[in-house]
């Protein structure tokens, strides 16, 4: 019979930098295509139609047209050009819905280019003006959390992921995913108590999601650490 290996605190160490980099890559993969390609164009076209029907001002329509142009540049991989077009839209049509969308999209481009300061500025500018609700609100929040992870401010990032989980309470898998993001941050911060609490929440309330297995592993390791 094989010898049982005792789990120690030393054995629970992990590469937080590797996890942080992986999360940054995941944010780009999850949102760049969604934000900068077909979905963005479809959303913008829908807004244009609604505004035409409701007789909105010409500035709103012009801003929406510019947003379509910038999104097409982004979807073609012309990120530098798209960044200039988004910024021009923001400067020319401040306060419009399209300017808000451009602010969020521009933050995503900056994040992809690892320009974390301007990325954070754009995400926070969107959140300050438009709030946290809706699809773009969630993208901006997750973008801000991803920037904070890159800066190794894991506690602040975890708070945002918990906020996103609370906002998504009607979507079981989405809640579990955001809780798993928070769990990763707590582990990187060596906050074993918060890790155990979050892992327990996933195991108890979301046992059939893809993140439940990892939560059980983290729960066991946190329990060992806290009891030793």
N, C-alpha and C positions, 0 to 999 in steps of 0.2 A: 504494500500500500504506500502511495506517495506521501512524502512528508508535508504536513500542512504548513503553509507560510503565514507568519504573523504579519498583519498589516500595521505599519508604523506611520508616524507623522512624516518621516522622511520619505516614505514610499508614496505619500499622497501629494508630493510636490509635482507641479506641472509647468508647462511652458506657457505662461500668460501672454508673452509676446506673440507666440505662434497662434494662439487662440484669437487674439485681438486682430492680427493680420487676416486670419481666416474670416472673421466676422466682417471686416471691411470689404473683403472680396465678395462675401455673400450679399452685402447691402447693394453693391454695384450690380451683381447678377440678378438680384430680386427686383431692382427698381429701374435700372438704366433702360432696358428694353421696354418696360411697362410705361415709364414716364416719357421717354424720348422717341418712341416710334408710333405704331398704329394707334394705340390706346389714346395717346395725347391728341392725335389728329382727330380721332372720332369724337372725343370729348369736346374739343374746340368747335368742330363743325356743329355738334348738337347745341352748344351755347349760341353759336351764330344764328341758327334757325330760331331758337327761342327768342333771342333778342329782336330778330326781324319781326316775328309775330307780335311781340309786345311793343314794337315801335321804339326801341331804345335808341339812344343818341348815336350819331354817326361815329363818335370817338370810340365807343365800345366795339362797333363793327370793325373799324380800322385796326384797333388793338388786337382783335381776334384774328384778323387776316395776317397781321405781323407774327402772331403766335404760331399760326400754321406754318408760315415760312421758316421761322426759327426751328420749329420742331422737325420739319423736313430736313433742314440742314443737319440737325443732330442725328436723325435717323440714318443719314447718309455717312455718318462718321466725321463730319466737318465740325468738330467740337469747338475749335477756336472761332470759327465763323458764327456758329450757333450762340456761343457765349456773347459775342458782340451784338448779335441781333436781339437776344433776350435782354441785355442791358439797355440797348437803345429803346426797346419797348417799355421797359420799366421807367426810364427817364422821360419818355415822350407821353406816356399814358398812365401816370401815377394814379392809384386808387381804383383802377378798373380790375375786373375779374381776371382778365388776361395778364395784367401786370403781376397779380398775385401768383398765378400759375407760373409765369416766367421766373419769378423770384425763387420758387421751389425748384424748378427745373435747373436753374442756374446753379443752385446749391449742389444739386446732384452731379452736375458736370465738374464742378470744382472738387467734389469729393473723389470722383473717379481719377482726377488728375493729382490727387494727394495734396491739394491746396486747402488744408483743413481750416485755416483762419477765415478765408472768404466763404468757404462752404458753411461754416457755423454762422457767419454773419447773415447769410441769405436765409438759412433755415429759421434763425431767430427772428429775422425781419418778417418772414411770412407768419410765424406763430404770433408775433406781437400784433399784427394787423388783422389777421384772418382767423386766429384761434386754432384749436387742436382737432376740430371735428371734420368729418368728411375724408375722402381718400387722400387729398393733398395734405391735410392736417396730419394724418398718420405718417405719410411719407416724410414730412418735415420733422416730426417727432423722432422717427426712427433714424433719420439722417443725423439729427443732433446727437442722439444716443451713440451712433456709430462714430461720430467725430470724438466724442468724449472717451470712447473706448480707445481710439487711436492715441489719445492724450493720456491714457491710463488713469482716467478719472472714473474708475469702475463703479464706485458707489453712486455717483450722479447718474451714470448710464443705467444702472440697475433701477433706480427710481423711475426713470422714463419708461423702461420696459414694463414695470409694474403698472404704471399709468396706462400704457397701451393695452395691457391685459384687461384692466378694469373697463376700458372703453369698448372692448371686444367681447364682453361677457356673454353675448348671445351666440358666439361662434366658438364652439368647443376647441377645435383644432387651432384656431388663431390664438385663443387665450393661452393654450399650452405652449405654443411656439414662443410667445412673448415671455412667458414665465421661464421657459428654458433659456432665453437670452439673459434674463435677470439672474438665473441660476449660474450661468457661465461667468457673469460679472462678479457675483459674490465669491465664486471660487477663485477668480483672479485676484480679488481683494483680500483673500484669506479670511473672509467673514463667514466662518463655518456655521454660526447660529442662523444667520439669514439664509445660508445655503440649505441647511436642514429644513427650515420652515418652508422655503419655496419648493424644494424637492417633495416634501410631504404634501403640499397643495396639489402638485401635479399628479402624484401617485394616487391620492385620495379622490380628487375631483375629475381627473382627466386620464383614467387608467388605460383607455383604449387608443390614445393618440400615439404618434410615432416617437414622442419625447418621453414617454413613461419609462421605457427601459433605462435611458440615461439618467432619469430622475431617481430611479431605484438605486443605481450604482452610486450616484452622488449622495443619496440619503444614507447609504451604508457607510460610505467613507467619512461623511460628516459625523455620524454617530460614533465611529471609532475614534476620530480625532477629539471630539468633545468629551469622550469618556476616559481618555487616556491621561 
